Amino acid sequence: MGAKRASGTARLEEMIVLEWKRYADRKAYGADRVAQGACYVEPRPCPFEAREDFESRFTQDCVHCARIQGAVERVQPAPPGSAGVMPTLGLLFHLLEEELRAARLEQADGIEEEEARSRAAGSLFRWIPLMHGALSPDRIGRLLLAAIGGAFADVADTILLFRLIPDGTGLKLAVSYRRADRETNEAPSRTDVDLESFESAGGFDGTVFERLRDETLYLDEDRDLFADAVFDGRAALIANPRRELRIPGSVSESLPEGAVALLPVFGRERVLGVLVVAQGLGYSGWTADQLELLGAITAQAGIALEGNSVLDLVRRRGAALQSATDLCRAAAQPSHREARVGLALRALLPGTQASGGVAWTRGTGDAPEIAHVHAVDPGAGQDLDRLGAWLLQWFEADSKPLIIEGVSADPRLSGFVPEDWRGVLAVPIREGDAIWGALLVFNKGGGRQDAPAAFDAEDAQAAELLASIASLANIRSSHEETLRSKDRRLQEVEAQLRHAEKLAVVGERGIQVAQDIRNPVAAITGFAKRVLKSLPAKDENREYLEIIIRETERLERVLTEQVALAQMTRPRLKLENLNALVQDVLQSQAEDLVRRRVRLLKRLAPDVPALLLDNEKMRQVLVNVLSYALSSVPSGGRVRVETRAGQGAVQAEIAHDGPKVAGEVLDRLFVPFSTSRRYGSGVGLAMAYQIVREHGGEIRARSEGDWSSIVTIYLPTRDNEDRRRKPDRREGRSERRRRLA
């Protein structure tokens, strides 16, 4: 009986050992694999051979056997006198139960973590469509913070979103959230995605962040985690912000002493900002799953911010284009300069979202004049005049657009800018290289204290475009006025030309008549002189004969001039001294000057060079011009004769202070047979004009000051020698030697 029971016990123990080995094998390889002779614990063969007695299977030489023995002894100590350990079904069941309990606990923890991850991800992803549909960067930021605050309601304590400033050198706090600032102790709902409902409980933009909100965090590439996030796109985990020296003190003071995740907000080509999410005290830190979800929602916020920026850029450029189109359409209508500048200012206001503006133009004496104002205090007129003068002076030195934020603190504008102006944008209005006006707008977005907006480069480009259109409109208007004036002048010249052509025809006929009647007139003059000599000295008919002789001589002189004008020959040029020629002419006219009691003012420049002239013809020019002056000046008047050497020409000027004549009379002064002339028939000055032109010079008439008429003769000095014809030139020495040889 005892042997039978011992044999049954051995078989039972053998089965226990076999089940233990299978258990160990299943633990290592899976439930379907069972290895014979395997170790009880590790998935490897047992190095010891099996023995008949069960207890000998557990050897002190094996660490695994020792572990099993220790476990059995803790569960049930060995009875006294036992050689080792007595494994039983209870031991096996106990070990299996402990293993199953551990597996269940591990599985439960994994399921709970997965459920928490799924809940957080679902909560975050519900906010994504709202972020992509938001119409402002501020709303996108608040949606991002609300999404994180709801998804990680039990973990996230403080969330800060910093935006990169336009020049990329620093960060400004855009939106802030702190769980302690919420008015209710209830955690935010993970399923409610209504921003207004989330905001109604408080938590956004608390007073604790006022100092941080007013500060600009300038980036230090060498020792700043924010700079690493912006320039390198690197995220950072901070165990305790109070002990981290690589973040600004104002930021660390605003955060709790829990773990902090610092994440860059990526756009398509650059980092747009930095997100800071801080845990409260008592948490072990951010897990990899949590950081992955934070990175995903932050990336979506970056895409939404960049899309909103592109949309805003398109909207602003569309508004600027519409403003430019409206200005072009309005500027095409006839208007004066001030009206065009006012149109440019009115077009600039909606494009830049400014609340008001001022436009200036240059007035008399370069002083600025206010052309148009919008939404400006009427009592600020004197300050605006000073501001306009300062702007025009500034743009003379630097014509780039001027953007000033914090106007009240800017020393350049101190004292003459209204106190309610927070930011200004000003551009010059140019005309060529000259600054003739300026446009200024102020307070973008209304200039609110709680949400100030700053003018940027896009606003400056729109302002420059509208200022250029206003400038072009002014240039076009000026050119149109010039064209109209030239057209009127052209019509007048054409009328004068037609009149001159008619006079030329009459003149040709007159010359023929003059040639026909010159001989009879000479005969009348000669016979009248013979009769005058035959009359007694006291004969009353002598006076009549003297009148006949004087008038026939005048008629003969006019006829001679007309014939000479028609029969003019080419000048024969020789080197002559113009001053000597003028002296000879004045001496020949001295008797006439004395008889008319005319005072002569003579000023002959000593540096006048010798010129190639036809002596007789140029003498005739001077005589004719001087005769015109003497015939126009009254008794006691003045005649001025002057010569001077200019650049490339010598000038001879004859002026008188007789009665002034109209401008159109001066214009026709050198037209032969002009009926508007007080002096003769005009043939003498016409002859002078033709002679001077044949000498390569010019003759002009003008009125200036006390001098009613100034006739100036210009004779060229450059290349003067080349104007002689070959027969008139003297042979050089080499030519004479060659000819004589």
Buried (B, 14 or more C-beta within 10 A) or exposed (E): EEEEEEEEEEEEBBEBBEBBBBBBBBEBEEEEEBBEEBBBBBBBEBEBEEEEEBBEBBBEEBEBBEEBBEBBEEEBEBEEEEEBBBBBEEBBEBBEEEEEEEEEEEEEEEEEEEEBBEEBBEBBBBBBEBBBEBEEBBBBBBBBBBBBBBBBBEBBBBBBBBBBBEEEEBBBBBBBBBBEBBEEEEEBBBEEBEBEEBBEBBBBBBEBBEEBBEBEBEBEEEEBBBBBBBBEEBBBEBEEBEEBEBBBEBBBEBBBBBBBBBBBBBBEEBBBBBBBBBBBEEEEBBEEBBBEBBBBBBBBBBBBBBBBEEEBEEEBBEBBEEBBEBBBEBBEEEBEBBBBBBBBBBBBBEBBBBBBBBBBBBEEEEEBBBBBBBEBEEEBEEBBBBBBBBBBEBBEEEBEBBBBBEBEEEEEBEEBBBEEBBBBBBBBBBBEEEBBBBBBBBBBBEBEEEEBBBBBEBBBBBBBBBBBBBBBBBEEBEEEEEEEEEEEEEEEEEEBEEBBEEBEEEBEEBBEEBBEBBEEBBEBBEEBBEBBEEEEEEEEEBEEBEEBBEBBBEBBEBBBBBBBBBEEEEBBBBEBEBBEBBBBBBEEBEEEBEEBEBEBEEEBBEEBEBBBBBBEBBBBBBBBBBBBBBBBBEEEBBBBBBBBBEEEBBBBBBBBBBEEBEEEBBBBBBBBBBEBBEBBBBBBBBBBBBBBEBBBBBBBBEBEEEBBBBBBBBBBBEEBEEBBEEEBEEEEEEEEEEEEE
